[in-house]
Amino acid sequence: MTIYAAIGALEQGLVYGIMVIGVYLTFRILDFPDLTVDGSLPLGAAISAVAITSGLNPYLSLLFAAFGGFAAGAVTAILNTKFKILHLLASILTMIALYSINIRIMGGPNIALINSATVFDPIIALGVPAHLASLVVFSLFGVVVMGGVIWFLKTEFGQAVLATGDNPQMIISQGVNTHLIIIVGVGLSNGLVALSGALIAQNQGAADVGMGIGTIIAGLASVIVGETVFGSSSIARAIIAAVLGSVVYRLAIALALSFDFGGFTFSPSDLNLITALLVIGALIAPNLKKKLLAQ
């Protein structure tokens, strides 16, 4: 693996790490299986791309993208809490609807950002090389998002979110409106996913309706790898582990794609196989460790 491939994998790990935090919030914190993320990631990309091409500040476009993702997540949560639709089915319905909505927003299946302003321009203007600007921006956003989510989960409302996922009956008996908690929690999750999508679109120079395919798989894989490698003994550690898990996941993929053993190589079409093997390895590693220590 070349140094450029490693830097690229690190960049992807950091920017997708924001998405992974969103997946962590629903699957681990709220215990809410949510497939909306496959649609909310390209939704954020579409909103940001259209906003930028319409002359809006690229940083401001991120706020619109995050708000759009929040709205998408809130729809899923409302379908589940108010209309009693199974959370998995509710998220699938929203994800399907978002495919058409994203095309409507972009006016087609994709939209280019060639010669458009991006969040990287101010960093490049400071003298940072163009090939490192995205790494700097993604690192800054990753730190801010991690710190913000950790702070949020320590607030009174954040504690209610934790309690709702851990013991909903108990929190209901305390008079807390769990429906509101779930709507805000799932909305926040998809807001982060959409923010990630907006940053990815600006980095790639385009938004595409199909760029969210496999998002949930990559997110879950990163969460599992992060928990296995770095642990999850506290909320702060678990959030940081989720982002680091995303970096490890992307580096592992880059390493696998550069693997060459006697002419045998992996191709991009083997990505799902590589992901499955990584997740399987992460899941069985704790049991293997216990057995080895027991001997």
ABEGO torsion letter per residue (X at the ends): XBAAAAAAAAAAAAAAAAAAAAAAAAAAAAGBBBAAAAAAAAAAAAAAAAAAAAGBBAAAAAAAAAAAAAAAAAAAAAAAAAAGBBAAAAAAAAAAAAAAAAAAAAGEABBBABGBBBAAAAAAAAGBBAAAAAAAAAAAAAAAAAAAAAAAAABAAAAAAAAAAABAAAAAAAGBBAAAAAAAAAAAAAAAAAAAAAAAAAAAGBBBAAAABGAAAAAAAAAAAAAAAAEAABAAAAAAAAAAAAAAAAAAAAAAAABBBGGBBBBAAAAAAAAAAAAAAAAAAAAAAAAAAAX
